[in-house]
């Protein structure tokens, strides 16, 4: 297992390096001149040239990339071109808010996926299974921003049960903190929950048809014990890969969700930096998101051993490949 983890860590590092190159190229290709944005229309050509030289924008793109990468290796993310605030400080201030939102959205996913998926998988011909299929289709068809707007209007403006926007820190008021995250978490979690529920159902149906499950039933075990003790654990193994992929939706969806609900998280900071052509902030936040996604993927691979000890890393499942 140690050799497997070492190999996967090297692959993860190479993935992050390739992603950094892609992120830098994409941000550099954005239209607009950051120096022009900073100085505005009153900037003279001499001032623009001086500011571009100060920011290093007058150098070739490969030189700018190597310079940025060397700073990253030293832990120096640089400073915002507009506010002068260190990029690391911006991430430190906004990332915990996004993590809180992601944790609540994950709770929504689990509340939706496990009960619905397990019930529909154990009773594939039930009315709930048919209802889950319809819910899955609707959830995939509805854009995140539209769902957020509808939930904010319905429960925040019309019913006035929950705040339609804003964020309250936990230390300030735990109750208000919970209320401020319910609608954003539901917006993020409803779509992913439908996907996970369908995968739970399909995986559980497959496992319930295997021989060892039939043997457990033949021994007289109760159906609930067969499903929850024997079938579900094996059914969850392939779901880890799906969950790792869907976790990336939280990262991308946070940008839209935080904008809709005025959540001061890392998604909102990224959106503002893109609009303002604040290159260093944009590049750093996207790269941090990529690192988080790669880390989740690596943790997903490691979790396989806990769910299924038969997995032999680097040699396939249950034997040599």
KOLTI-965073 format. One record per atom (N, C-alpha, C): residue in one letter; x, y, z. Coordinates in steps of 0.02 Angstrom, whole numbers, padded with zeros to 5 digits, always signed. Atoms other than C-alpha are relative to their C-alpha. Layout:
BEGIN
AXYZ...
***
This chain:
BEGIN
X+00041-00061+00000X+00000+00000+00000X+00043+00063+00000X-00045-00058-00002X+00146+00117+00035X+00022+00020-00070X-00022-00015+00068X+00209+00103-00144X-00057+00030-00041X+00057-00027+00036X+00034+00134-00209X-00011+00074+00018X+00009-00069-00021X+00015+00292-00105X+00054+00045-00027X-00054-00040+00027X+00186+00352-00161X-00011+00015-00074X+00013-00009+00071X+00140+00325-00343X-00058+00048-00011X+00057-00044+00008X-00029+00410-00323X+00017+00071+00021X-00021-00068-00020X+00053+00557-00233X+00039+00034-00055X-00038-00029+00056X+00174+00581-00377X-00048+00019-00057X+00049-00016+00052X+00029+00572-00500X-00040+00062+00018X+00038-00059-00022X-00067+00699-00397X+00041+00063-00008X-00044-00059+00007X+00083+00817-00395X+00007+00020-00073X-00005-00015+00071X+00101+00803-00584X-00065+00029-00026X+00065-00027+00020X-00085+00835-00604X-00006+00073+00020X+00003-00069-00024X-00073+00993-00499X+00046+00044-00042X-00046-00039+00041X+00078+01050-00600X-00030+00014-00069X+00032-00010+00065X-00014+01023-00765X-00058+00048+00006X+00056-00045-00011X-00166+01111-00693X+00023+00072+00008X-00027-00068-00009X-00060+01260-00641X+00017+00032-00067X-00016-00026+00067X+00001+01278-00820X-00063+00019-00038X+00063-00014+00035X-00175+01267-00888X-00035+00060+00029X+00032-00057-00033X-00244+01389-00760X+00034+00065-00019X-00037-00061+00017X-00107+01515-00794X-00014+00021-00073X+00011-00016+00070X-00133+01503-00982X-00071+00027-00011X+00069-00022+00009X-00322+01522-00968X-00011+00070+00028X+00008-00066-00030X-00312+01672-00852X+00036+00053-00041X-00038-00048+00041X-00179+01754-00959X-00036+00016-00065X+00036-00010+00062X-00292+01733-01110X-00064+00042+00008X+00060-00041-00011X-00434+01831-01028X+00009+00069-00031X-00006-00067+00030X-00472+01994-01120X+00007+00054+00053X-00007-00056-00047X-00426+02157-01038X+00071+00004+00028X-00066-00014-00027X-00270+02235-00964X-00007+00016+00074X+00006-00015-00072X-00253+02225-00773X+00025+00069+00018X-00026-00067-00015X-00148+02384-00773X-00051+00053-00018X+00051-00048+00020X-00285+02475-00867X-00058+00000+00049X+00054+00005-00049X-00415+02410-00744X+00018+00037+00064X-00022-00032-00062X-00312+02472-00596X+00001+00076-00006X-00007-00073+00009X-00276+02646-00666X-00063+00033-00026X+00061-00029+00028X-00441+02670-00755X+00015+00041-00063X-00007-00038+00062X-00466+02789-00900X+00048+00059+00007X-00044-00059-00009X-00356+02924-00822X+00074-00018-00004X-00070+00019+00002X-00196+02824-00834X+00034+00021-00065X-00038-00020+00059X-00066+02894-00953X+00038-00061-00027X-00039+00055+00027X+00033+02780-01070X+00063-00015+00042X-00059+00011-00041X+00187+02808-00961X-00017-00036+00066X+00021+00032-00062X+00093+02759-00803X-00019-00073-00013X+00018+00069+00017X+00023+02604-00889X+00062-00043-00010X-00062+00038+00013X+00196+02551-00947X+00037-00014+00066X-00035+00009-00064X+00269+02578-00773X-00036-00052+00043X+00037+00048-00041X+00130+02480-00688X+00006-00070-00028X-00008+00066+00030X+00144+02338-00813X+00069-00029+00016X-00068+00023-00017X+00331+02329-00780X+00003-00020+00074X+00000+00016-00071X+00300+02331-00591X-00035-00067+00014X+00037+00062-00009X+00174+02189-00605X+00031-00059-00038X-00032+00053+00038X+00286+02091-00723X-00039-00019-00062X+00042+00017+00057X+00156+02096-00862X+00035+00016-00066X-00036-00015+00061X+00283+02161-00987X+00048-00056-00020X-00045+00056+00014X+00382+01999-00981X-00037-00053-00041X+00033+00053+00038X+00350+01849-01094X-00042-00045+00045X+00045+00043-00039X+00211+01731-01038X+00037-00058+00035X-00036+00054-00036X+00330+01584-01001X+00039+00026+00060X-00037-00028-00057X+00435+01697-00890X-00048+00017+00057X+00049-00015-00051X+00280+01756-00798X-00023-00064+00036X+00022+00064-00030X+00227+01575-00770X+00053-00027+00047X-00054+00027-00043X+00396+01520-00702X+00007+00043+00063X-00005-00044-00057X+00401+01672-00589X-00057-00013+00050X+00057+00015-00043X+00226+01635-00523X+00007-00068+00034X-00008+00067-00028X+00266+01451-00499X+00053-00001+00055X-00053-00002-00051X+00426+01489-00404X-00026+00032+00065X+00030-00031-00059X+00328+01602-00287X-00046-00049+00036X+00044+00049-00030X+00200+01466-00259X+00039-00052+00039X-00042+00051-00034X+00338+01342-00214X+00025+00026+00067X-00023-00030-00063X+00394+01464-00078X-00059+00018+00046X+00059-00018-00040X+00215+01485-00015X-00021+00072-00007X+00016-00070+00011X+00204+01662-00082X-00051+00005-00057X+00053-00006+00050X+00038+01688-00171X-00005+00070-00029X+00000-00068+00026X+00072+01872-00201X-00054+00043+00031X+00048-00049-00025X-00043+02021-00177X-00052+00015-00053X+00052-00021+00046X-00206+02074-00254X+00021+00063-00038X-00020-00058+00040X-00176+02194-00397X-00042+00062+00014X+00045-00055-00011X-00324+02301-00346X+00001+00025+00072X+00005-00020-00070X-00334+02300-00156X+00067+00000+00036X-00065+00005-00034X-00153+02259-00112X-00001-00049+00058X+00005+00050-00054X-00215+02127+00012X+00035-00064-00022X-00031+00064+00019X-00110+01967+00014X-00053-00051-00022X+00047+00050+00025X-00194+01830-00087X-00011-00054+00053X+00007+00051-00053X-00159+01706+00054X-00050+00022+00053X+00047-00027-00050X-00257+01819+00172X-00072-00005-00026X+00067+00006+00030X-00405+01822+00052X-00025-00071+00003X+00019+00070-00003X-00405+01633+00041X-00013-00022+00072X+00008+00019-00070X-00384+01614+00229X-00066+00026+00028X+00062-00030-00025X-00534+01727+00259X-00062-00031-00031X+00060+00023+00036X-00652+01654+00128X-00007-00076-00003X+00004+00073+00007X-00607+01469+00121X-00041-00033+00056X+00042+00032-00052X-00682+01424+00293X-00075+00008-00012X+00071-00009+00014X-00849+01497+00238X-00024-00050-00052X+00018+00048+00051X-00850+01390+00082X+00000-00072+00027X-00002+00066-00030X-00800+01236+00183X-00062-00014+00043X+00062+00008-00039X-00947+01265+00300X-00059-00013-00046X+00054+00011+00049X-01063+01278+00151X+00004-00070-00030X-00009+00067+00029X-00989+01119+00075X-00020-00054+00050X+00018+00049-00050X-01011+01025+00239X-00076-00006+00006X+00073+00002-00003X-01194+01073+00248X-00030-00031-00063X+00025+00030+00062X-01219+01028+00065X+00011-00075-00001X-00013+00071-00005X-01138+00859+00097X-00053-00034+00045X+00052+00028-00043X-01262+00830+00239X-00066-00007-00039X+00061+00004+00041X-01405+00869+00118X+00005-00059-00048X-00010+00056+00047X-01332+00744-00007X-00011-00066+00035X+00007+00063-00036X-01321+00606+00124X-00073-00012+00021X+00070+00007-00021X-01498+00640+00188X-00044-00021-00059X+00039+00018+00059X-01564+00625+00010X+00021-00068-00027X-00024+00058+00037X-01453+00488-00063X-00009-00066+00036X+00002+00064-00035X-01445+00355+00072X-00070-00028+00010X+00067+00029-00009X-01628+00336+00122X-00035-00015-00066X+00035+00010+00064X-01698+00358-00054X+00033-00056-00041X-00035+00050+00041X-01563+00255-00140X-00006-00070+00028X+00004+00067-00031X-01568+00111-00015X-00072-00027-00008X+00069+00024+00006X-01758+00101-00016X-00017-00019-00072X+00015+00014+00070X-01770+00111-00206X+00040-00060-00024X-00040+00058+00021X-01628-00016-00225X-00028-00065+00027X+00030+00061-00030X-01712-00140-00107X-00068-00014-00029X+00068+00008+00029X-01883-00110-00189X-00002+00037-00066X-00006-00036+00063X-01847-00063-00370X-00066+00011-00036X+00064-00008+00034X-02029-00080-00422X-00050+00041+00041X+00045-00039-00042X-02100+00029-00285X-00015+00068-00030X+00018-00067+00023X-02183+00197-00310X+00056+00049+00014X-00055-00045-00016X-02036+00282-00224X+00056-00006-00051X-00051+00008+00052X-01916+00208-00352X-00018+00038-00063X+00022-00038+00059X-02019+00281-00493X+00003+00075+00014X-00004-00071-00019X-02029+00447-00400X+00073+00024-00002X-00071-00018+00001X-01839+00446-00380X+00025+00012-00071X-00020-00009+00070X-01818+00425-00568X-00023+00068-00026X+00024-00065+00022X-01927+00578-00599X+00037+00057+00033X-00037-00051-00037X-01839+00679-00465X+00070+00009-00029X-00067-00003+00029X-01670+00635-00542X+00000+00039-00065X+00003-00037+00064X-01723+00698-00713X-00011+00074+00010X+00013-00071-00013X-01791+00861-00644X+00061+00034+00030X-00058-00029-00033X-01638+00891-00534X+00057+00013-00049X-00053-00010+00050X-01520+00869-00682X-00018+00056-00049X+00021-00050+00049X-01623+00985-00791X+00000+00071+00027X+00006-00067-00030X-01633+01130-00668X+00070+00028+00013X-00065-00031-00014X-01481+01247-00669X+00006+00021+00074X-00011-00016-00070X-01403+01284-00500X-00022+00071+00016X+00017-00070-00014X-01426+01473-00513X-00076+00009+00002X+00073-00007+00002X-01610+01454-00558X-00031-00031+00063X+00025+00032-00061X-01641+01333-00414X+00012+00045+00061X-00015-00045-00055X-01555+01454-00295X-00047+00059+00003X+00045-00058+00003X-01661+01600-00353X-00070-00020+00022X+00068+00023-00018X-01822+01498-00336X-00005-00013+00075X+00001+00014-00072X-01778+01437-00161X+00004+00064+00041X-00006-00063-00036X-01727+01612-00106X-00066+00038-00002X+00063-00036+00004X-01890+01685-00170X-00055-00036+00040X+00055+00038-00031X-02003+01545-00106X+00005+00001+00076X-00006+00007-00073X-01933+01521+00070X+00026+00064+00033X-00027-00060-00030X-01847+01689+00095X-00044+00061-00009X+00039-00060+00014X-01959+01819+00012X-00075-00013+00011X+00072+00014-00004X-02131+01738-00002X-00020-00026+00069X+00019+00030-00065X-02140+01626+00153X+00035+00033+00059X-00039-00033-00052X-02008+01722+00252X+00019-00048+00057X-00022+00049-00050X-01952+01564+00341X+00075+00004+00012X-00073+00000-00003X-01767+01585+00303X+00026+00064-00034X-00027-00060+00033X-01654+01731+00255X+00016-00015-00074X-00012+00012+00071X-01646+01747+00064X+00072+00009-00021X-00070-00011+00018X-01464+01800+00066X+00039+00019+00063X-00043-00020-00056X-01316+01840+00178X+00028-00060+00037X-00033+00052-00040X-01205+01743+00296X+00014+00028+00069X-00013-00019-00070X-01193+01751+00486X+00050-00049+00029X-00049+00046-00029X-01036+01679+00569X-00028-00037+00061X+00023+00041-00056X-01062+01541+00697X+00013+00035+00066X-00018-00033-00063X-00973+01640+00832X-00047+00058+00017X+00045-00057-00011X-01094+01784+00809X-00069-00023+00023X+00066+00027-00019X-01255+01683+00819X-00008-00070-00030X+00007+00068+00027X-01265+01492+00801X-00066-00011-00037X+00065+00009+00031X-01450+01497+00761X-00004+00035-00068X+00000-00037+00063X-01431+01631+00627X+00048-00032-00050X-00048+00035+00043X-01280+01536+00559X-00034-00059-00036X+00036+00057+00029X-01387+01381+00532X-00050+00024-00052X+00052-00024+00045X-01528+01480+00452X+00030+00029-00064X-00030-00031+00060X-01409+01571+00333X+00029-00051-00048X-00031+00051+00043X-01338+01407+00265X-00050-00051-00027X+00048+00051+00021X-01497+01305+00242X-00015+00005-00075X+00018-00006+00070X-01549+01374+00072X+00060-00009-00047X-00058+00013+00044X-01372+01382-00005X+00019-00074-00001X-00018+00071-00002X-01337+01204+00055X-00050-00043-00039X+00050+00036+00039X-01501+01142-00018X+00010+00011-00074X-00013-00014+00071X-01460+01227-00183X+00057-00042-00026X-00058+00040+00022X-01292+01138-00192X-00015-00075+00005X+00006+00071-00014X-01350+00971-00122X-00056-00036-00036X+00057+00033+00031X-01514+00937-00212X+00020-00037-00064X-00021+00032+00063X-01435+00901-00381X+00047-00059+00011X-00048+00054-00015X-01289+00798-00314X-00035-00056+00037X+00036+00051-00036X-01407+00707-00197X-00040-00046-00046X+00038+00042+00048X-01514+00647-00343X+00047-00047-00037X-00049+00042+00034X-01359+00583-00435X+00023-00057+00045X-00024+00051-00046X-01294+00492-00282X-00055-00050+00017X+00054+00046-00015X-01465+00419-00243X-00010-00051-00056X+00007+00046+00056X-01477+00344-00417X+00057-00050-00001X-00057+00046-00002X-01303+00270-00401X-00005-00049+00058X+00012+00046-00057X-01344+00199-00229X-00050-00053-00020X+00051+00048+00022X-01499+00119-00303X+00028-00052-00048X-00026+00046+00050X-01409+00044-00453X+00052-00047+00030X-00052+00041-00030X-01261-00018-00351X-00030-00051+00048X+00031+00046-00047X-01372-00094-00217X-00039-00055-00036X+00035+00051+00039X-01480-00182-00346X+00048-00053-00026X-00050+00048+00024X-01323-00261-00418X+00025-00045+00055X-00026+00040-00055X-01257-00318-00249X-00052-00048+00027X+00053+00043-00027X-01425-00388-00193X-00012-00062-00043X+00008+00058+00043X-01422-00505-00341X+00057-00050+00003X-00058+00044-00003X-01257-00586-00293X-00013-00060+00046X+00011+00064-00033X-01238-00760-00221X+00004+00004+00076X-00007-00002-00073X-01179-00715-00046X-00060+00034+00033X+00062-00030-00027X-01335-00607-00022X-00056-00052+00000X+00051+00053+00001X-01446-00751-00075X+00013-00051+00055X-00017+00046-00054X-01352-00861+00048X-00022+00028+00068X+00020-00032-00063X-01382-00736+00189X-00076-00003+00009X+00073+00005-00004X-01567-00735+00148X-00021-00072+00015X+00017+00071-00011X-01570-00925+00143X+00011-00021+00073X-00012+00016-00071X-01501-00928+00321X-00053+00028+00046X+00054-00026-00040X-01654-00836+00379X+00011+00069+00028X-00012-00067-00025X-01579-00664+00407X-00056+00047-00023X+00052-00049+00017X-01702-00520+00409X+00024+00043-00058X-00017-00038+00060X-01709-00418+00250X+00036+00065+00016X-00033-00062-00019X-01659-00259+00340X+00073-00013+00016X-00070+00016-00015X-01501-00342+00406X+00039-00018-00062X-00034+00018+00062X-01460-00413+00235X+00019+00063-00039X-00013-00061+00039X-01474-00241+00155X+00052+00043+00033X-00043-00049-00033X-01388-00134+00286X+00066-00029+00023X-00062+00029-00025X-01257-00256+00353X+00043-00032-00054X-00038+00039+00049X-01208-00360+00203X+00006+00035-00068X+00000-00026+00069X-01258-00273+00041X+00025+00072-00005X-00014-00071+00008X-01240-00088+00075X+00074+00016+00001X-00071-00016-00004X-01056-00088+00124X+00035-00014-00066X-00030+00016+00065X-01006-00175-00038X-00028+00045-00055X+00029-00045+00051X-01125-00064-00137X+00032+00069+00002X-00028-00067-00007X-01038+00092-00071X+00069+00006-00032X-00067-00004+00027X-00867+00046-00144X+00003+00038-00066X-00003-00039+00063X-00901+00104-00324X-00026+00071+00007X+00028-00067-00009X-00995+00255-00255X+00053+00050+00020X-00053-00046-00020X-00834+00327-00186X+00027+00039-00060X-00024-00034+00060X-00774+00365-00362X-00050+00052-00023X+00052-00048+00020X-00939+00447-00405X-00001+00060+00046X+00001-00055-00047X-00934+00549-00246X+00061+00045-00010X-00059-00042+00012X-00756+00606-00282X-00009+00046-00059X+00013-00042+00059X-00812+00668-00452X-00051+00054+00016X+00052-00047-00017X-00968+00750-00383X+00024+00054+00048X-00028-00050-00045X-00863+00838-00251X+00025+00061-00039X-00020-00057+00042X-00796+00944-00393X-00057+00046-00015X+00060-00042+00012X-00974+01005-00419X-00008+00050+00057X+00003-00046-00056X-00968+01081-00245X+00045+00060-00012X-00048-00054+00011X-00815+01181-00295X-00025+00048-00054X+00025-00043+00054X-00888+01243-00459X-00067+00032+00018X+00066-00027-00018X-01064+01263-00391X+00003+00053+00054X-00006-00051-00053X-01001+01366-00244X+00006+00070-00029X-00007-00066+00031X-00957+01508-00363X-00069+00029-00014X+00067-00025+00017X-01137+01522-00424X-00043+00008+00062X+00043-00002-00059X-01221+01481-00259X+00018+00058+00045X-00021-00055-00043X-01118+01605-00159X-00018+00067-00030X+00020-00062+00033X-01155+01739-00289X-00075+00012+00009X+00073-00007-00006X-01344+01706-00280X-00020+00019+00071X+00020-00011-00069X-01351+01705-00090X+00046+00049+00037X-00045-00049-00031X-01215+01837-00058X+00039-00030+00058X-00041+00034-00050X-01106+01714+00038X+00072+00021-00011X-00069-00025+00010X-00931+01787+00068X+00052-00056+00002X-00047+00056+00002X-00840+01626+00023X+00050+00007-00056X-00053-00002+00049X-00701+01581-00094X-00028+00005-00071X+00032-00006+00065X-00823+01566-00240X-00015+00073-00018X+00013-00071+00012X-00876+01747-00221X+00064+00038-00013X-00065-00033+00011X-00694+01801-00208X+00026-00015-00070X-00022+00017+00067X-00656+01708-00369X-00040+00038-00052X+00042-00036+00048X-00804+01787-00459X+00020+00074-00004X-00021-00070+00000X-00751+01962-00406X+00067+00009-00033X-00067-00006+00029X-00571+01932-00457X-00002-00008-00076X+00006+00008+00072X-00624+01873-00630X-00027+00063-00032X+00029-00061+00027X-00732+02026-00658X+00049+00058+00001X-00047-00055-00008X-00593+02141-00598X+00067-00013-00035X-00063+00019+00032X-00456+02051-00699X+00058-00001+00050X-00052+00006-00052X-00361+02022-00537X+00033-00068-00007X-00028+00063+00023X-00248+01888-00609X+00025-00044+00057X-00031+00041-00052X-00153+01832-00454X-00053-00032+00045X+00053+00027-00041X-00311+01809-00351X-00037-00056-00038X+00035+00050+00040X-00398+01715-00492X+00040-00064-00006X-00043+00058+00009X-00251+01600-00526X+00007-00040+00065X-00013+00034-00064X-00221+01561-00342X-00063-00037+00024X+00061+00032-00023X-00403+01524-00300X-00017-00062-00042X+00014+00058+00042X-00426+01410-00450X+00049-00057+00015X-00049+00051-00015X-00265+01319-00410X-00014-00033+00067X+00019+00029-00065X-00318+01296-00228X-00059-00048-00008X+00058+00043+00012X-00482+01223-00291X+00022-00065-00034X-00026+00060+00033X-00387+01103-00405X+00035-00045+00050X-00035+00039-00051X-00276+01049-00261X-00051-00035+00046X+00051+00030-00042X-00431+01018-00155X-00033-00059-00036X+00031+00054+00038X-00509+00912-00293X+00046-00060-00006X-00049+00054+00005X-00350+00811-00317X+00008-00035+00068X-00004+00030-00067X-00339+00786-00129X-00059-00044+00016X+00060+00042-00010X-00518+00722-00123X+00006-00064-00039X-00009+00059+00041X-00478+00602-00264X+00049-00049+00032X-00050+00042-00033X-00325+00537-00172X-00030-00032+00063X+00031+00027-00060X-00423+00517-00010X-00052-00053-00018X+00048+00050+00022X-00558+00423-00106X+00033-00067-00015X-00036+00062+00014X-00431+00296-00168X+00021-00035+00064X-00021+00030-00063X-00365+00270+00008X-00059-00031+00037X+00059+00025-00036X-00542+00246+00075X-00023-00067-00026X+00019+00065+00026X-00563+00094-00037X+00020-00057+00047X-00024+00055-00043X-00461-00011+00084X-00044-00008+00061X+00044+00005-00058X-00579+00029+00227X-00065-00034-00018X+00064+00030+00020X-00735-00018+00130X+00008-00071-00027X-00010+00066+00029X-00661-00170+00042X+00073-00020+00007X-00069+00020-00010X-00500-00246+00112X+00026-00047-00053X-00023+00045+00053X-00495-00366-00036X+00038+00036-00054X-00034-00038+00052X-00430-00225-00145X+00075-00001+00011X-00073-00001-00003X-00245-00245-00180X+00024+00055-00047X-00019-00059+00039X-00175-00080-00237X+00053-00018-00051X-00047+00010+00054X-00088-00084-00402X-00005-00068-00032X+00004+00067+00027X-00144-00264-00434X-00071-00020-00016X+00069+00015+00016X-00329-00248-00465X-00039-00017+00062X+00044+00017-00054X-00470-00311-00357X+00000-00074+00010X+00003+00070-00018X-00452-00475-00268X+00052-00044-00033X-00050+00042+00030X-00303-00534-00368X+00043+00038-00047X-00045-00033+00048X-00169-00496-00496X-00039+00020-00062X+00031-00023+00060X-00220-00395-00644X+00038-00025-00061
***
